[in-house]
Amino acid sequence: MIDFTGKVVLVTGAGAGIGRGIADAFAKSGARVVAAEIDRARADALRAALGAAAFVSVTDVRDAVQVGTLLDDVRQRFGRLDVLVNNVGDFLGIVKPLEDYADGEFDALYAVNLRQIFVVTRAALPLMKKTGPGGSIINISTIEAFRGIPLNIVYSAFKAGVSGFTRSLALNLGPAGIRVNEIAPETTESAQVKPSEWIPPKYLEHLPRWIPLGRFGQPADAAGCALFLASDLAGWVTGTTLHLDGGSLAAGGWYRTPDGRWTNTPVVIDSGIGGF
Ligand SMILES: NC(=O)c1ccc[n+]([C@@H]2O[C@H](COP(=O)([O-])OP(=O)(O)OC[C@H]3O[C@@H](n4cnc5c(N)ncnc54)[C@H](O)[C@@H]3O)[C@@H](O)[C@H]2O)c1
């Protein structure tokens, strides 16, 4: 339905999970996909899957030198860049009270969740501006930037920073005809987040009570949103957030009871993910 033939699309962290889903979908829609992926084995698998039309680079997006080299390569190979998907992000498995964080953990969460988005976008902008109006930047945030998450405090704070970046950059790039938006996913099956493994099967029957649309996300859900935001269908959409969450944010603290009624005072003991 949406045709990206002739367009060049850079997806960071495209080797797994949401990024992989987005890269696959753009490739299927005719785009030349450029992937920046730190993990060599994942990069190799992606290269094999996407074939010669794609350019898969083993790149650490936290490293400005590597990112600069990648954008030089994109300029030389393709001469244009239409879409940038800033997908890399990671809670780094850090789940604990704020007072237990080490300085290095603050820095590591900043580097992978926010700073690298500045670095990659800065490097991409000259080529995107040269490509001309119609460009699109899509940042992957999280639903946890729009509601609290206990014990993932620093991750959610940097992800909320992605929202501020999205809105402000959208203003700056409006005159250039480049739109900037973000996608904020709820729990989505990926290499990093594995509800199918983390939630004991006996609890899965409760899923329709937790999430109004009754399931967790799949990378293809994010891909659909990314294709829309990058396309002309979203030609008047900028500086905003697409909450990709099956209705979770709308539900707020409301859940369904086992007999199908609504409650904002759930009494289920034990927890789904992780037992926080
Ligand atoms: N999966 C979820 O439930 C979920 C929910 C909300 C938001 N998100 C966000 O979605 C994005 C993707 O998450 P995911 O769960 O698909 O992650 P993932 O870990 O499954 O995949 C991320 C990919 O990025 C690569 N990567 C990591 N650091 C990199 C770096 N420095 N340079 C280049 N590549 C790097 C990884 O090797 C991996 O292939 C992240 O920004 C994450 O915060 C995920």
The ligand as a MOL file (V3000), in Angstrom:
LIG
                    3D

  0  0  0     0  0            999 V3000
M  V30 BEGIN CTAB
M  V30 COUNTS 44 48 0 0 0
M  V30 BEGIN ATOM
M  V30 1 N 10.5410 -4.2180 23.2650 0
M  V30 2 C 9.7960 -3.4410 24.0510 0
M  V30 3 O 8.9170 -3.8930 24.8190 0
M  V30 4 C 9.9690 -1.9510 23.9830 0
M  V30 5 C 8.9770 -1.1620 24.6220 0
M  V30 6 C 9.1320 0.2050 24.5680 0
M  V30 7 C 10.1790 0.7850 23.9000 0
M  V30 8 N 11.1180 -0.0070 23.2950 0 CHG=1
M  V30 9 C 12.2080 0.6550 22.5890 0
M  V30 10 O 12.2370 0.1430 21.2770 0
M  V30 11 C 13.5730 0.1560 20.7750 0
M  V30 12 C 13.9540 -1.2350 20.2950 0
M  V30 13 O 13.8030 -2.1150 21.3920 0
M  V30 14 P 13.8700 -3.7090 21.2050 0
M  V30 15 O 13.1660 -4.2840 22.3810 0
M  V30 16 O 13.4940 -4.0760 19.8370 0 CHG=-1
M  V30 17 O 15.4520 -3.9160 21.4130 0
M  V30 18 P 16.3980 -5.1510 21.0310 0
M  V30 19 O 17.4730 -5.1460 22.0450 0
M  V30 20 O 15.5870 -6.3980 20.8480 0
M  V30 21 O 16.9950 -4.7110 19.6230 0
M  V30 22 C 17.8370 -3.5720 19.5810 0
M  V30 23 C 18.9190 -3.7660 18.5450 0
M  V30 24 O 19.7980 -2.6460 18.6430 0
M  V30 25 C 21.1390 -3.1100 18.6510 0
M  V30 26 N 21.9640 -2.1270 19.3730 0
M  V30 27 C 22.0480 -1.9660 20.7070 0
M  V30 28 N 22.9320 -0.9930 21.0060 0
M  V30 29 C 23.4180 -0.5410 19.8280 0
M  V30 30 C 24.3680 0.4420 19.4830 0
M  V30 31 N 25.0070 1.1560 20.4390 0
M  V30 32 N 24.6260 0.6730 18.1710 0
M  V30 33 C 23.9840 -0.0450 17.2060 0
M  V30 34 N 23.0920 -1.0080 17.4750 0
M  V30 35 C 22.7950 -1.2500 18.7880 0
M  V30 36 C 21.0680 -4.4550 19.3410 0
M  V30 37 O 22.2060 -5.2680 19.0320 0
M  V30 38 C 19.7660 -5.0250 18.7910 0
M  V30 39 O 19.9680 -5.7240 17.5960 0
M  V30 40 C 14.4360 0.6730 21.9310 0
M  V30 41 O 14.6150 2.0670 21.7910 0
M  V30 42 C 13.5940 0.3810 23.1540 0
M  V30 43 O 13.8900 1.2320 24.2240 0
M  V30 44 C 11.0380 -1.3620 23.3320 0
M  V30 END ATOM
M  V30 BEGIN BOND
M  V30 1 1 1 2
M  V30 2 2 2 3
M  V30 3 1 2 4
M  V30 4 1 4 5
M  V30 5 2 4 44
M  V30 6 2 5 6
M  V30 7 1 6 7
M  V30 8 2 7 8
M  V30 9 1 8 9
M  V30 10 1 8 44
M  V30 11 1 9 10
M  V30 12 1 9 42
M  V30 13 1 10 11
M  V30 14 1 11 12
M  V30 15 1 11 40
M  V30 16 1 12 13
M  V30 17 1 13 14
M  V30 18 2 14 15
M  V30 19 1 14 16
M  V30 20 1 14 17
M  V30 21 1 17 18
M  V30 22 2 18 19
M  V30 23 1 18 20
M  V30 24 1 18 21
M  V30 25 1 21 22
M  V30 26 1 22 23
M  V30 27 1 23 24
M  V30 28 1 23 38
M  V30 29 1 24 25
M  V30 30 1 25 26
M  V30 31 1 25 36
M  V30 32 1 26 27
M  V30 33 1 26 35
M  V30 34 2 27 28
M  V30 35 1 28 29
M  V30 36 1 29 30
M  V30 37 2 29 35
M  V30 38 1 30 31
M  V30 39 2 30 32
M  V30 40 1 32 33
M  V30 41 2 33 34
M  V30 42 1 34 35
M  V30 43 1 36 37
M  V30 44 1 36 38
M  V30 45 1 38 39
M  V30 46 1 40 41
M  V30 47 1 40 42
M  V30 48 1 42 43
M  V30 END BOND
M  V30 END CTAB
M  END
